[in-house]
């Protein structure tokens, strides 16, 4: 869960490379983490798109 949190913080801070590194690490770890990253990115996208 620390990597998911770190990924989200990196996204909020505009640290694209670090966010991608955390996401890739999680995606390649297990199918459960892959789903977790996808869900979290969906939530982040909806939050950023909201006026």
FENPEMO-V26932 format. One record per residue. N is the residue number from 1. OMEGA is omega in radians with two decimals (999 if undefined). D_CENTER is the distance of its C-alpha to the mean C-alpha in Angstrom with 2 decimals. Layout:
n:N omega:OMEGA d_center:D_CENTER
n:N omega:OMEGA d_center:D_CENTER
This chain:
n:1 omega:3.14 d_center:10.63
n:2 omega:3.14 d_center:10.90
n:3 omega:3.11 d_center:8.24
n:4 omega:3.10 d_center:5.65
n:5 omega:3.13 d_center:7.58
n:6 omega:3.10 d_center:7.92
n:7 omega:-3.12 d_center:4.53
n:8 omega:3.10 d_center:5.13
n:9 omega:3.12 d_center:8.62
n:10 omega:3.11 d_center:8.45
n:11 omega:-3.13 d_center:7.40
n:12 omega:-3.12 d_center:10.19
n:13 omega:3.12 d_center:12.44
n:14 omega:3.14 d_center:12.26
n:15 omega:-3.00 d_center:11.60
n:16 omega:-3.09 d_center:10.48
n:17 omega:-3.14 d_center:11.65
n:18 omega:3.11 d_center:10.12
n:19 omega:3.13 d_center:6.50
n:20 omega:3.13 d_center:7.70
n:21 omega:3.10 d_center:9.54
n:22 omega:-3.13 d_center:7.12
n:23 omega:-3.14 d_center:5.36
n:24 omega:3.12 d_center:9.10
n:25 omega:-3.14 d_center:10.39
n:26 omega:-3.10 d_center:8.75
n:27 omega:-3.11 d_center:9.74
n:28 omega:-3.11 d_center:13.12
n:29 omega:-3.13 d_center:13.76
n:30 omega:3.13 d_center:14.61
n:31 omega:3.13 d_center:14.64
n:32 omega:3.11 d_center:13.59
n:33 omega:3.08 d_center:10.30
n:34 omega:3.12 d_center:9.91
n:35 omega:-3.13 d_center:10.69
n:36 omega:3.13 d_center:8.48
n:37 omega:-3.14 d_center:5.23
n:38 omega:3.12 d_center:7.42
n:39 omega:-3.13 d_center:8.58
n:40 omega:3.12 d_center:5.82
n:41 omega:3.09 d_center:5.22
n:42 omega:3.11 d_center:8.97
n:43 omega:3.13 d_center:9.55
n:44 omega:3.14 d_center:8.05
n:45 omega:3.12 d_center:10.19
n:46 omega:3.14 d_center:13.05
n:47 omega:3.14 d_center:13.02
n:48 omega:-3.10 d_center:13.22
n:49 omega:-3.11 d_center:15.82
n:50 omega:-3.14 d_center:17.95
n:51 omega:999 d_center:21.06
